[in-house]
Amino acid sequence: MKRNKRIFSKYKNLEYIIGDGESLPFRDYTFDKCVSTFVLEHFLNDIRALKEMNRILKPGGILILTADSLSYPKADKDFIKKINDNVNNYTKQNLEEKLKKSGFEIVECRYFVNSPISYFFFRLTTINNVFLVLTTFAYPLCFLSDRLFGVSEGGMYIACKAKKIRHMRA
């Protein structure tokens, strides 16, 4: 926590707040946008967390989220069981359902890390930090591989852009 405060202290107009994602410390209609990066899959009550994100957004506000899907069809299921410590994993269908229950409509949603090359690098990252060393080379290669050879029916991760369509209380 001290490290995060030190990192963010160089930004003069940034306030660092620690809070519970299922009970955010902000008033209703505070923000135009909300970003959730690989957090949702760890909530026991993910719908409550989504409703909280909805609550703090202004009407028409935008939610950008990424989450673990772990649904790449060619993935090694035993390997997935071994690395998965999530409460939830998402498909386009179940994430869209949860977003609708939480007062959002999906604007765009897609899987990524959904090709043989990007899955290969995904496996490397879970074994050790080799990917960190290869990031400059691997990231563009994975992006291109997903675009050219990616499957549409699953991926290791999912990214969605959703719009607030009605106010929801947690």
C-alpha positions in Angstrom: 0.0 0.0 0.0 2.8 2.4 0.8 4.3 1.6 -2.6 1.1 2.6 -4.4 0.9 5.9 -2.5 4.5 6.6 -3.4 3.9 5.8 -7.1 0.7 8.0 -7.3 2.1 10.8 -5.2 3.8 12.4 -8.2 0.3 13.1 -9.8 -0.9 16.3 -8.2 -4.6 16.0 -9.1 -4.9 12.4 -8.1 -6.5 11.2 -4.8 -5.6 7.7 -3.7 -8.6 6.0 -2.0 -8.8 2.4 -0.7 -12.3 0.9 -0.5 -14.5 -2.1 -0.9 -15.5 -2.8 -4.4 -18.9 -4.0 -3.2 -19.5 -0.8 -1.3 -17.6 2.0 -3.1 -16.9 5.1 -1.1 -18.4 7.5 -3.6 -21.8 9.3 -4.0 -24.3 8.3 -6.7 -23.7 9.8 -10.1 -20.1 10.8 -9.5 -18.2 9.6 -12.5 -18.6 9.6 -16.3 -16.5 6.5 -16.7 -15.5 3.5 -14.5 -12.6 1.1 -15.3 -12.4 -2.4 -13.7 -9.3 -4.3 -14.7 -9.1 -8.0 -13.8 -11.0 -7.6 -10.5 -14.6 -8.7 -11.1 -13.7 -12.4 -11.2 -12.5 -12.2 -7.5 -15.8 -10.9 -6.0 -18.1 -13.3 -4.2 -21.0 -11.2 -5.3 -20.0 -9.9 -8.7 -23.5 -8.5 -9.5 -23.3 -6.4 -6.3 -19.9 -5.0 -7.5 -21.4 -4.3 -10.9 -24.3 -2.5 -9.3 -21.9 -0.4 -7.3 -20.1 0.6 -10.5 -23.5 1.5 -12.0 -24.5 3.5 -8.9 -21.4 5.8 -9.1 -21.8 6.4 -12.8 -23.7 9.3 -14.2 -26.6 8.5 -16.6 -25.2 7.2 -19.8 -21.8 6.6 -18.1 -19.4 4.1 -19.6 -17.9 1.0 -17.9 -14.8 -0.6 -19.3 -13.9 -3.9 -17.8 -11.5 -6.8 -18.3 -11.9 -10.1 -16.6 -10.7 -13.7 -16.8 -12.6 -15.9 -19.1 -10.4 -19.0 -19.3 -12.6 -20.3 -22.1 -10.1 -20.6 -24.9 -11.4 -23.9 -26.6 -7.9 -25.2 -27.1 -6.8 -24.6 -23.5 -5.5 -27.4 -21.3 -8.4 -27.9 -18.8 -6.1 -29.5 -16.2 -3.8 -26.5 -16.5 -6.7 -24.1 -16.1 -7.9 -25.9 -12.9 -4.4 -25.6 -11.5 -4.0 -21.9 -12.0 -7.6 -20.7 -11.5 -8.2 -19.2 -8.1 -11.1 -17.1 -9.3 -14.6 -17.0 -7.8 -16.0 -16.5 -11.3 -14.9 -16.8 -15.0 -16.9 -15.2 -17.7 -18.2 -15.8 -21.2 -19.8 -13.2 -23.4 -23.2 -14.7 -22.5 -22.9 -14.8 -18.7 -21.2 -11.4 -18.5 -23.9 -9.8 -20.7 -26.5 -11.3 -18.4 -24.8 -10.0 -15.3 -24.3 -6.5 -16.8 -28.0 -6.4 -17.8 -29.1 -7.3 -14.3 -26.8 -4.5 -13.1 -28.3 -1.8 -15.3 -25.9 -1.9 -18.2 -26.0 -2.7 -21.9 -23.0 -4.0 -23.7 -21.6 -1.7 -26.4 -18.7 -4.0 -27.3 -17.3 -7.2 -26.0 -14.5 -9.5 -27.2 -12.2 -12.2 -26.1 -8.5 -11.9 -26.2 -5.6 -14.3 -25.8 -7.6 -16.6 -28.1 -5.0 -17.9 -30.6 -2.3 -20.5 -30.4 0.5 -18.0 -30.2 -1.0 -15.8 -27.5 -2.1 -18.9 -25.5 1.6 -20.1 -25.7 2.7 -16.8 -24.1 -0.1 -17.0 -21.6 1.2 -20.3 -20.4 4.7 -18.9 -20.1 3.5 -16.1 -17.8 1.9 -18.5 -15.4 5.0 -20.6 -15.2 7.4 -17.7 -14.5 8.0 -14.1 -15.5 9.5 -14.9 -18.9 6.7 -12.9 -20.6 7.9 -9.7 -18.7 11.3 -10.1 -20.4 9.7 -10.8 -23.8 6.8 -8.2 -23.6 8.2 -5.8 -26.2 8.3 -8.7 -28.7 5.5 -10.8 -27.5 2.7 -8.3 -27.0 2.5 -7.1 -30.6 2.9 -10.7 -31.8 0.0 -11.9 -29.5 -2.2 -9.0 -30.6 -1.6 -9.8 -34.3 -2.0 -13.5 -33.7 -5.4 -13.0 -32.0 -6.5 -10.7 -34.9 -5.5 -13.2 -37.6 -6.0 -16.6 -35.9 -8.1 -16.0 -32.9 -11.4 -17.8 -32.3 -14.6 -15.9 -31.6 -16.1 -18.4 -29.1 -13.7 -18.1 -26.3 -10.4 -16.7 -24.9 -8.4 -16.6 -21.8 -9.6 -13.0 -21.1 -12.6 -10.9 -22.0 -12.9 -7.1 -22.4 -16.2 -5.3 -22.5 -17.4 -1.7 -22.9 -20.9 -1.2 -21.4 -23.2 1.8 -21.1 -25.3 2.6 -18.0 -29.0 2.4 -19.1 -30.7 2.6 -15.7 -29.7 3.4 -12.1 -29.2 0.4 -9.8 -28.7 0.2 -6.1 -26.4 -2.5 -4.7 
